[in-house]
Amino acid sequence: MNPRLNLDQLRFDPEKGTVVVVAQDAVSGRVLMVANADKEALERTLETGEMHYRSRTRGLWRKGETSGNVQRVVSLAADCDGDTVLARVISAGPACHTGAPSCFDDSLATPSVWSALATIIASRHGELSDNVTASSATQADRREGKSPSYTARLLKDRNLRLKKIGEESGELIVALADGDADRCAEEAADLFYHVAVALEAAGSSLDKVALRLHDRMPPAIT
């Protein structure tokens, strides 16, 4: 990964002196916002490692300067025409002034598979955490002869979670030892799923793991 952006190769608008910047969450892949930046803003971004923009009303501004929702740069890349920059960032909070994570209504968008999995598991956990909802749902399920979902069972049973992680780890080790590529992928998927559930139960998530991995990478801006 080469986060260094060659500003001399960008095609700034001849009248406004800016390029379009698309800020994307480096973990989930969600598009956070679109803004403009001139050369000075991008120079400040490269110097500080935090996103800076340019607007007609605010002039040069650092994202999160008042809200605290700064955007830490992971990488910067220009498009093929050189007039748009993709900024992959880790945001300290919501990107939108409304308090929403993104300025776009991306309810129908497809996030990364890890973020999607974490969201589904968190939703199951939220249902279990709501005592009223969980109680009524359990009674209704019993009347209809339904069993709780496998994810719900794992979230409610610590020993089962730990047992399954041990089992799936062993199966992945065997697949790796056999050199079976397809089975390795299958067993790894099973393990990641059970780890994701266990992380949610512990108050963490795959997205938080991704953030830790980003922190262990070399600095994006040097």
QUINORVEN-V393387 format. One record per residue. SS is DSSP state (alpha for helix, beta for strand, coil for the rest). NEAR is the number of other ideal C-beta (glycine too) atoms within 10 Angstrom. D_FIRST is the distance of its C-alpha to the first C-alpha in Angstrom with 2 decimals. Layout:
((SS/NEAR/D_FIRST) (SS/NEAR/D_FIRST))
This chain:
((coil/9/0.00) (coil/8/3.81) (coil/18/6.25) (coil/11/9.14) (coil/20/11.53) (coil/9/14.36) (alpha/17/17.35) (alpha/6/19.79) (alpha/8/18.55) (coil/20/19.17) (coil/12/22.57) (coil/17/24.17) (coil/12/27.32) (coil/6/30.23) (coil/6/32.41) (coil/11/30.23) (coil/13/27.59) (beta/21/24.85) (beta/24/22.07) (beta/14/21.55) (beta/22/18.80) (beta/15/18.12) (beta/25/17.05) (beta/18/15.82) (beta/22/15.96) (coil/22/12.66) (coil/25/14.96) (coil/21/17.70) (coil/16/16.32) (coil/20/19.41) (beta/17/19.70) (beta/26/21.01) (beta/22/22.35) (beta/12/22.53) (beta/21/23.46) (beta/17/23.65) (beta/25/22.18) (beta/20/23.49) (alpha/15/22.08) (alpha/14/23.42) (alpha/23/21.84) (alpha/24/18.35) (alpha/14/19.11) (alpha/18/20.22) (alpha/25/17.11) (alpha/18/14.99) (alpha/10/17.72) (alpha/14/18.20) (coil/17/15.00) (beta/18/17.33) (coil/28/18.00) (beta/24/20.93) (beta/24/22.85) (beta/22/25.99) (beta/13/29.03) (coil/8/32.58) (coil/5/34.18) (coil/9/31.96) (beta/11/30.56) (beta/13/27.44) (beta/17/26.48) (beta/16/23.98) (coil/24/23.32) (coil/18/25.28) (coil/12/27.34) (coil/8/30.51) (coil/13/29.54) (coil/8/27.06) (coil/18/24.58) (coil/19/21.71) (beta/27/18.24) (beta/19/15.54) (beta/24/12.32) (beta/20/9.11) (beta/17/7.50) (beta/23/9.70) (beta/13/10.20) (beta/17/13.63) (coil/14/15.69) (coil/6/17.52) (coil/9/20.38) (coil/13/18.59) (coil/14/20.77) (beta/16/18.65) (beta/20/15.46) (beta/15/13.60) (beta/26/12.89) (beta/21/11.49) (beta/26/13.56) (beta/17/15.57) (beta/22/19.13) (coil/15/21.95) (coil/12/24.48) (coil/17/25.66) (coil/27/24.18) (coil/13/27.52) (coil/10/30.57) (coil/8/32.64) (coil/10/30.96) (coil/13/29.22) (coil/16/25.60) (coil/21/24.87) (coil/17/26.80) (coil/15/27.12) (coil/8/29.52) (coil/15/27.13) (coil/6/29.60) (coil/5/29.46) (coil/12/25.70) (coil/10/23.91) (coil/17/21.33) (coil/17/19.02) (alpha/12/21.32) (alpha/18/20.78) (alpha/19/21.74) (alpha/14/24.58) (alpha/20/25.88) (alpha/25/25.78) (alpha/14/27.65) (alpha/13/30.29) (alpha/23/30.92) (alpha/15/31.14) (alpha/11/33.64) (alpha/18/35.74) (alpha/18/35.68) (alpha/12/36.79) (alpha/15/39.69) (alpha/17/40.78) (alpha/11/40.53) (coil/12/42.90) (alpha/8/46.16) (alpha/7/48.26) (alpha/12/46.05) (alpha/16/45.46) (alpha/10/49.18) (alpha/11/50.34) (alpha/16/47.76) (alpha/14/48.78) (alpha/10/52.44) (alpha/10/51.84) (alpha/14/49.88) (alpha/11/52.69) (alpha/8/55.27) (alpha/7/53.38) (coil/6/52.73) (coil/11/48.96) (coil/9/46.77) (coil/17/43.81) (coil/12/40.41) (alpha/13/38.67) (alpha/20/35.94) (alpha/20/38.75) (alpha/13/40.46) (alpha/24/37.42) (alpha/22/36.91) (alpha/14/40.59) (coil/13/40.85) (alpha/12/38.89) (alpha/7/40.39) (alpha/15/39.54) (alpha/21/35.86) (alpha/12/35.64) (alpha/13/37.70) (alpha/20/35.51) (alpha/17/32.29) (alpha/11/34.14) (alpha/13/35.40) (alpha/19/32.15) (alpha/15/30.38) (alpha/12/33.17) (alpha/17/32.97) (alpha/20/29.25) (alpha/13/30.00) (alpha/13/32.76) (alpha/18/30.69) (alpha/14/28.02) (alpha/9/30.90) (alpha/10/32.39) (coil/8/29.20) (coil/13/29.86) (alpha/10/26.57) (alpha/8/28.12) (alpha/15/29.88) (alpha/18/26.83) (alpha/12/25.04) (alpha/14/28.31) (alpha/20/28.92) (alpha/15/25.40) (alpha/14/25.88) (alpha/17/29.23) (alpha/19/27.90) (alpha/16/25.10) (alpha/18/27.79) (alpha/22/30.17) (alpha/17/27.62) (alpha/23/26.75) (alpha/25/30.48) (alpha/18/30.99) (alpha/18/28.23) (alpha/24/29.89) (alpha/17/33.23) (coil/10/31.96) (coil/8/30.66) (coil/14/26.96) (coil/20/24.67) (alpha/23/21.64) (alpha/20/19.91) (alpha/13/20.75) (alpha/16/19.36) (alpha/18/15.98) (alpha/13/16.25) (alpha/9/17.07) (alpha/10/14.07) (alpha/15/11.86) (alpha/9/14.23) (alpha/6/13.70) (coil/9/10.00) (coil/7/9.59) (coil/8/10.58) (coil/21/8.48) (coil/17/11.19) (coil/8/12.87))
